[in-house]
């Protein structure tokens, strides 16, 4: 690094700090890594060399969480940024020239921070000892970002640019799933017609055609949840993201919908093992979303729910008698409302327990994938395993093969 390059780099970082209020990527100004980089650059006096080395060591140590690459880290943070420029692009229409110019200047300043290795940063010092190392490849962030914006409907921005699957925490925040299920359609055996309905509906969502909310119901272990996750993975490169809501979090559904309403991406709101008691407060929230209420539904989202029950509101025998509600003069209407929530899904897909032939087909396919010989003894053992689990299912077949491994 020459003295001229060094001064240019200092000025870029200095402008980021001075104009922090107007900085499009302002979250970088208080970023720990950038702050350390600032320490490395600005502590130029030889008596402060130990401070620069310490900052460099801390940078290298923390970057170990991010492939030891500062440039890779900066690019990821640029993609995660929810700045006004990317929001304007996502909304469509004309972009104000000043907004674009400011964003490009910010990206150029960040680009100046890439490409300089620790050795180059210390080249002007009279120091011959060890310099803590990290990678820093030269990037043209302006060009990379413009290319990304051209594909904004597929890659998204903010936290949705970093993962495919998300969950809602107890505070109602949407967070990436740490170890997301990567299952793809080719992992399944059987139930082709059921999965085709889910995949075709998801393709309609991607293509901007009318897409239905789906209830996947049927016996446990038949692959309902895995089908939903495989749909999200199948269309991830087309801009589909999955957000999982627990059934006890349904009151947060409107917050999730409002959070994603202006995103250029498409979303599957996934509710696993859905069921209600008749007095459940979240019943009306889901009902409003399924009926397309403007306050509870996002145009770029569908709801996929799984349940072991066709009618997802639990009933008792007393619910059908005179004790449904002593004060309810329209008992039949109330009972029908409780029973018909599942009918508000545009599409219902039934996953029934496999018969013996399909069960053994699944066993044979999984055994072949695992390198296990398929013979009569395998069939007998698989049937015995299913009996010990009280049912045949794809899950039982997988557990059986895993037990052999």
C-alpha positions as CSV (number, residue, x, y, z in Angstrom):
1,X,0.0,0.0,0.0
2,X,1.4,3.4,-1.0
3,X,1.1,6.5,1.1
4,X,-1.5,7.9,-1.4
5,X,-3.6,4.8,-1.1
6,X,-3.3,4.9,2.7
7,X,-4.5,8.5,2.8
8,X,-7.4,7.7,0.5
9,X,-8.5,4.9,2.7
10,X,-8.3,7.1,5.8
11,X,-10.5,9.7,4.1
12,X,-13.0,7.1,3.1
13,X,-13.4,5.8,6.7
14,X,-13.4,9.3,8.0
15,X,-16.3,10.3,5.8
16,X,-18.2,7.3,6.9
17,X,-17.8,8.5,10.5
18,X,-18.5,12.2,9.9
19,X,-21.6,11.6,7.8
20,X,-23.0,8.7,9.9
21,X,-26.5,10.3,10.1
22,X,-26.8,10.3,6.3
23,X,-24.8,7.1,5.6
24,X,-27.0,4.6,3.7
25,X,-25.2,1.7,5.3
26,X,-25.1,3.4,8.7
27,X,-25.1,0.1,10.7
28,X,-21.4,-0.2,9.6
29,X,-20.5,2.9,11.5
30,X,-20.9,1.2,14.9
31,X,-19.9,-2.3,13.6
32,X,-17.3,-4.0,15.8
33,X,-15.2,-5.2,12.9
34,X,-15.1,-1.8,11.2
35,X,-14.3,-0.1,14.5
36,X,-11.3,-2.4,14.9
37,X,-10.3,-1.7,11.3
38,X,-10.5,2.0,12.1
39,X,-8.1,1.4,15.0
40,X,-5.6,-0.3,12.8
41,X,-5.7,2.5,10.3
42,X,-5.7,5.6,12.5
43,X,-3.2,4.6,15.1
44,X,-0.3,5.6,12.8
45,X,2.2,6.9,15.4
46,X,4.9,4.4,16.2
47,X,4.4,4.7,20.0
48,X,0.9,3.4,19.3
49,X,2.0,0.4,17.2
50,X,1.1,-2.0,19.9
51,X,-2.5,-0.7,19.8
52,X,-2.7,-1.3,16.1
53,X,-1.3,-4.8,16.5
54,X,-3.8,-5.5,19.3
55,X,-6.7,-4.3,17.1
56,X,-5.4,-6.4,14.2
57,X,-5.2,-9.5,16.5
58,X,-8.8,-8.9,17.7
59,X,-10.0,-8.5,14.1
60,X,-8.3,-11.8,13.1
61,X,-9.7,-13.6,16.1
62,X,-13.3,-12.4,15.6
63,X,-13.2,-12.9,11.8
64,X,-12.5,-16.6,12.5
65,X,-16.3,-16.9,12.9
66,X,-16.6,-15.6,9.3
67,X,-14.1,-17.7,7.3
68,X,-11.3,-15.4,8.5
69,X,-12.2,-13.0,5.6
70,X,-12.9,-9.3,6.2
71,X,-14.1,-8.7,2.6
72,X,-16.5,-11.6,2.8
73,X,-17.8,-10.3,6.1
74,X,-18.3,-6.7,4.7
75,X,-20.1,-8.1,1.6
76,X,-22.5,-10.1,3.8
77,X,-23.2,-7.1,5.9
78,X,-23.9,-5.0,2.8
79,X,-26.4,-7.7,1.7
80,X,-28.1,-7.7,5.1
81,X,-28.4,-3.9,5.2
82,X,-32.0,-2.5,5.1
83,X,-31.1,0.9,3.9
84,X,-33.4,3.4,2.1
85,X,-31.8,2.8,-1.3
86,X,-32.5,-1.0,-1.3
87,X,-36.0,-0.4,0.0
88,X,-36.7,2.1,-2.8
89,X,-35.5,-0.4,-5.4
90,X,-37.6,-3.1,-3.9
91,X,-40.7,-0.9,-4.1
92,X,-40.1,-0.2,-7.8
93,X,-40.5,3.0,-9.7
94,X,-38.0,5.8,-10.2
95,X,-35.1,6.1,-7.8
96,X,-34.0,9.6,-6.8
97,X,-30.6,10.4,-8.3
98,X,-29.3,11.8,-5.0
99,X,-30.3,8.6,-3.1
100,X,-28.4,6.4,-5.6
101,X,-25.4,8.7,-5.7
102,X,-25.1,8.6,-1.9
103,X,-25.4,4.9,-1.8
104,X,-22.7,4.5,-4.5
105,X,-20.4,6.7,-2.5
106,X,-20.9,4.6,0.6
107,X,-20.2,1.4,-1.4
108,X,-17.0,2.9,-2.8
109,X,-15.9,3.8,0.7
110,X,-16.5,0.2,1.9
111,X,-14.8,-1.2,-1.2
112,X,-11.7,0.8,-0.2
113,X,-11.6,-1.3,2.9
114,X,-11.2,-4.5,1.0
115,X,-8.1,-5.9,-0.7
116,X,-5.6,-4.8,2.0
117,X,-4.0,-7.6,3.9
118,X,-2.7,-7.0,7.4
119,X,0.9,-7.1,6.0
120,X,0.0,-4.2,3.6
121,X,-1.6,-2.2,6.4
122,X,1.6,-2.3,8.4
123,X,4.0,-2.0,5.5
124,X,4.8,1.6,6.2
125,X,5.9,0.8,9.8
126,X,9.4,-0.1,10.9
127,X,8.2,-3.4,12.3
128,X,9.6,-6.8,11.5
129,X,7.6,-9.0,14.0
130,X,4.5,-11.2,13.4
131,X,1.4,-9.5,12.2
132,X,-1.9,-11.2,12.9
133,X,-3.4,-12.5,9.7
134,X,-6.9,-12.4,8.0
135,X,-8.0,-12.5,4.4
136,X,-9.2,-9.4,2.6
137,X,-9.9,-9.8,-1.1
138,X,-10.4,-6.7,-3.3
139,X,-14.1,-6.3,-4.1
140,X,-16.0,-3.8,-6.3
141,X,-19.0,-3.6,-4.0
142,X,-20.8,-1.0,-6.1
143,X,-20.9,-3.4,-9.1
144,X,-21.7,-6.4,-7.0
145,X,-24.6,-4.6,-5.3
146,X,-26.1,-3.3,-8.5
147,X,-26.1,-6.8,-9.9
148,X,-27.8,-8.0,-6.7
149,X,-30.5,-5.3,-7.0
150,X,-31.3,-6.5,-10.5
151,X,-32.2,-9.8,-8.9
152,X,-33.8,-8.4,-5.8
153,X,-37.0,-10.4,-6.1
154,X,-35.0,-13.6,-5.8
155,X,-32.2,-12.7,-3.3
156,X,-34.1,-10.1,-1.1
157,X,-32.3,-7.9,1.4
158,X,-31.9,-7.6,5.1
159,X,-32.1,-10.8,7.2
160,X,-34.0,-12.5,4.4
161,X,-31.0,-12.4,2.2
162,X,-29.0,-14.6,4.6
163,X,-31.1,-17.8,4.9
164,X,-34.0,-19.7,3.5
165,X,-35.9,-20.7,6.7
166,X,-36.8,-18.6,9.7
167,X,-38.7,-18.9,12.9
168,X,-40.4,-16.4,15.3
169,X,-38.8,-16.0,18.7
170,X,-40.7,-15.4,21.9
171,X,-40.4,-11.7,21.5
172,X,-42.0,-11.8,18.0
173,X,-38.8,-11.3,16.1
174,X,-38.1,-13.2,12.9
175,X,-34.8,-15.0,13.1
176,X,-32.9,-17.3,10.8
177,X,-33.0,-21.0,11.6
178,X,-29.5,-22.1,12.6
179,X,-29.5,-25.6,11.2
180,X,-32.3,-25.5,8.7
181,X,-33.7,-28.7,7.1
182,X,-32.2,-29.0,3.6
183,X,-34.5,-31.8,2.4
184,X,-35.3,-31.7,-1.4
185,X,-38.1,-33.3,-3.4
186,X,-35.9,-36.2,-4.6
187,X,-35.5,-37.4,-1.1
188,X,-39.0,-38.8,-0.9
189,X,-40.6,-42.0,-1.9
190,X,-44.3,-42.2,-2.6
191,X,-47.0,-39.6,-2.1
192,X,-46.1,-38.0,-5.5
193,X,-49.6,-36.7,-6.2
194,X,-49.8,-35.0,-2.8
195,X,-46.5,-33.3,-3.1
196,X,-47.2,-32.3,-6.7
197,X,-50.1,-30.2,-5.4
198,X,-47.9,-28.4,-2.9
199,X,-45.1,-27.8,-5.4
200,X,-47.5,-26.6,-8.1
201,X,-49.2,-24.2,-5.7
202,X,-45.8,-22.8,-4.6
203,X,-44.8,-22.4,-8.2
204,X,-47.9,-20.3,-8.7
205,X,-46.9,-18.1,-5.8
206,X,-43.4,-17.6,-7.4
207,X,-44.9,-16.7,-10.7
208,X,-47.4,-14.2,-9.3
209,X,-50.4,-16.3,-10.1
210,X,-53.2,-16.9,-7.5
211,X,-51.9,-19.4,-4.9
212,X,-53.9,-21.1,-2.2
213,X,-53.4,-21.6,1.5
214,X,-52.9,-25.3,2.1
215,X,-53.8,-27.7,4.9
216,X,-51.8,-30.9,4.8
217,X,-53.5,-33.4,7.1
218,X,-53.3,-37.1,7.8
219,X,-51.5,-39.7,9.8
220,X,-48.3,-38.9,11.8
221,X,-45.0,-39.6,10.1
222,X,-46.2,-39.4,6.5
223,X,-44.0,-36.5,5.6
224,X,-46.4,-33.5,5.8
225,X,-43.9,-31.1,7.4
226,X,-41.0,-32.4,5.3
227,X,-43.1,-31.7,2.2
228,X,-43.5,-28.0,3.2
229,X,-39.8,-27.6,3.9
230,X,-38.9,-29.3,0.6
231,X,-41.1,-26.8,-1.2
232,X,-39.3,-23.9,0.4
233,X,-35.9,-25.4,-0.5
234,X,-37.0,-26.2,-4.0
235,X,-38.0,-22.6,-4.8
236,X,-35.4,-20.8,-2.6
237,X,-33.4,-19.6,-5.6
238,X,-36.7,-18.2,-7.0
239,X,-37.1,-16.0,-3.9
240,X,-39.2,-18.2,-1.6
241,X,-38.6,-18.0,2.2
242,X,-40.2,-20.1,4.9
243,X,-41.2,-18.6,8.3
244,X,-42.3,-21.1,10.9
245,X,-44.9,-20.1,13.6
246,X,-45.7,-22.2,16.5
247,X,-49.4,-22.6,17.1
248,X,-49.1,-20.7,20.4
249,X,-47.6,-17.8,18.4
250,X,-50.5,-17.2,16.0
251,X,-51.4,-13.9,17.7
252,X,-48.1,-12.6,16.3
253,X,-49.3,-13.5,12.8
254,X,-50.3,-9.9,11.9
255,X,-46.9,-8.7,12.9
256,X,-45.2,-11.2,10.7
257,X,-47.5,-10.3,7.8
258,X,-46.8,-6.6,8.2
259,X,-43.0,-7.3,8.4
260,X,-42.9,-9.1,5.0
261,X,-45.6,-7.1,3.2
262,X,-43.2,-4.8,1.3
263,X,-40.5,-7.5,0.7
264,X,-39.8,-8.4,-2.9
265,X,-39.6,-12.1,-1.9
266,X,-42.4,-14.7,-1.5
267,X,-43.1,-16.3,1.8
268,X,-44.5,-19.6,3.2
269,X,-46.0,-19.1,6.7
270,X,-45.6,-22.6,8.1
271,X,-47.7,-23.7,11.1
272,X,-46.9,-27.3,12.1
273,X,-49.2,-29.6,14.0
274,X,-52.1,-27.1,14.0
275,X,-55.1,-27.6,16.3
276,X,-57.3,-25.4,18.4
277,X,-59.5,-25.6,21.4
278,X,-62.9,-24.0,20.8
279,X,-62.1,-21.0,23.0
280,X,-58.6,-20.4,21.6
281,X,-58.0,-16.6,21.1
282,X,-55.8,-17.2,18.1
283,X,-58.6,-18.9,16.2
284,X,-60.0,-15.6,14.9
285,X,-56.5,-14.4,13.9
286,X,-55.9,-17.4,11.7
287,X,-59.5,-17.2,10.3
288,X,-59.0,-13.6,9.3
289,X,-55.7,-14.4,7.5
290,X,-57.3,-17.4,5.7
291,X,-60.2,-15.3,4.6
292,X,-57.9,-12.6,3.2
293,X,-58.4,-9.8,5.7
294,X,-56.4,-6.8,4.6
295,X,-55.0,-6.5,8.2
296,X,-54.0,-10.1,8.5
297,X,-52.8,-11.1,5.0
298,X,-49.8,-10.2,2.9
299,X,-50.1,-10.5,-0.9
300,X,-46.7,-12.2,-1.2
301,X,-47.4,-14.9,1.4
302,X,-49.3,-18.2,1.7
303,X,-50.1,-20.2,4.8
304,X,-49.2,-23.9,4.8
305,X,-50.3,-25.8,7.9
306,X,-50.1,-29.4,8.9
307,X,-52.4,-31.3,11.2
308,X,-53.2,-34.9,12.1
309,X,-56.8,-33.9,12.1
310,X,-59.1,-33.1,9.2
311,X,-61.1,-30.8,11.5
312,X,-58.5,-28.8,13.3
313,X,-60.7,-27.5,16.1
314,X,-60.9,-30.1,18.9
315,X,-64.5,-31.1,19.8
316,X,-66.0,-33.1,22.6
317,X,-69.2,-35.0,22.6
318,X,-70.7,-32.3,24.9
319,X,-69.9,-29.7,22.2
320,X,-72.6,-31.3,20.0
321,X,-75.2,-31.4,22.8
322,X,-76.9,-28.8,24.8
323,X,-73.8,-27.8,26.8
324,X,-71.9,-26.3,23.9
325,X,-72.6,-22.9,25.4
326,X,-75.4,-22.3,27.8
327,X,-75.7,-18.7,26.5
328,X,-75.4,-19.5,22.8
329,X,-78.8,-19.5,21.1
330,X,-77.3,-20.5,17.8
331,X,-75.5,-23.7,18.9
332,X,-75.5,-25.2,15.4
333,X,-73.9,-22.1,13.8
334,X,-71.2,-22.1,16.5
335,X,-70.5,-25.8,16.0
336,X,-70.3,-25.3,12.2
337,X,-67.8,-22.4,12.6
338,X,-65.6,-24.5,14.8
339,X,-65.7,-27.4,12.3
340,X,-65.2,-25.4,9.2
341,X,-61.9,-23.7,9.8
342,X,-60.2,-26.3,7.7
343,X,-62.5,-25.5,4.8
344,X,-61.1,-22.0,4.7
345,X,-57.9,-23.3,3.4
346,X,-58.0,-23.1,-0.4
347,X,-56.5,-26.5,-0.8
348,X,-56.5,-29.6,1.5
349,X,-54.0,-32.4,0.9
350,X,-54.5,-35.8,2.6
351,X,-51.5,-37.9,3.6
352,X,-52.8,-41.3,4.5
353,X,-50.9,-44.1,6.2
354,X,-49.1,-46.2,3.6
355,X,-50.3,-49.8,2.8
356,X,-47.8,-52.6,3.1
357,X,-46.7,-52.4,-0.5
358,X,-45.8,-48.7,-0.3
359,X,-44.2,-49.1,3.1
360,X,-41.9,-51.8,1.8
361,X,-41.2,-49.7,-1.4
362,X,-40.0,-46.9,0.9
363,X,-37.9,-49.4,2.9
364,X,-36.3,-50.8,-0.2
365,X,-35.5,-47.3,-1.6
366,X,-33.9,-46.1,1.7
367,X,-32.0,-49.4,2.0
368,X,-30.6,-49.1,-1.5
369,X,-29.5,-45.5,-0.8
370,X,-27.8,-46.7,2.4
371,X,-26.1,-49.6,0.7
372,X,-28.1,-52.3,2.5
373,X,-29.0,-55.5,0.7
374,X,-32.7,-55.8,-0.1
375,X,-34.1,-59.3,0.5
376,X,-36.9,-61.2,2.1
377,X,-35.3,-61.0,5.5
378,X,-35.3,-57.2,5.3
379,X,-39.0,-57.2,4.6
380,X,-39.8,-59.4,7.5
381,X,-37.7,-57.2,9.8
382,X,-39.2,-54.1,8.5
383,X,-42.7,-55.4,9.1
384,X,-41.8,-56.4,12.6
385,X,-40.3,-52.9,13.2
386,X,-43.6,-51.3,12.0
387,X,-45.7,-53.5,14.3
388,X,-43.5,-52.5,17.2
389,X,-44.3,-48.9,16.4
390,X,-48.0,-49.7,15.9
391,X,-48.1,-48.3,12.4
392,X,-46.5,-48.3,9.0
393,X,-45.2,-44.9,7.9
394,X,-42.3,-43.2,6.0
395,X,-41.0,-42.2,9.4
396,X,-41.0,-45.7,10.7
397,X,-39.3,-46.9,7.5
398,X,-36.5,-44.3,8.0
399,X,-36.1,-45.2,11.7
400,X,-35.9,-48.9,10.7
401,X,-33.1,-48.2,8.2
402,X,-31.3,-46.0,10.7
403,X,-31.5,-48.8,13.3
404,X,-29.7,-51.1,10.9
405,X,-27.0,-48.6,10.3
